[in-house]
Amino acid sequence: MPEAFLRPEWDDARIRGWAKKIGPSCAAVVDRIFDRAKVKEQAYNPSLSVLNLSKKYGEERLEAACAHALPRLGSPHYRHLKAILDSNLDDPAAPMREKPGGGQEPGPRGHVRGADYYRE
């Protein structure tokens, strides 16, 4: 490897330390990313992408999103966690509505028009 890559600014110990600081679920997600990589350097960018979500959404929400994703996904990725955060699935207090086939899903999204809109 070239000299510049032998001592990166971010190494696996520093990345895992940041993940542990956020919480155990986040640390488990980062560990799965590192376990999946053939070479540990291949896990740096995906791990940092996941951890950088804490800058936009906060550490508590990222930890909740990781906890939500771990039992459902074998190896959560950035796009999975971002989708969970964008749709507020990490928040158990978010309003839920009934699915047509049973169960619950997050409340209405987008432009929802009621029956009064179509009567005119």
Secondary structure, 3 states (H helix, E strand, C coil): CCHHHHCCCCCHHHHHHHHHHHCHHHHHHHHHHHHHCCCHHHHHHHHHHHHHHHHHHCHHHHHHHHHHHCCCCCCCCHHHHHHHHHCCCCCCCCCEEECCCCCEEECCCCCCCCHHHHHC
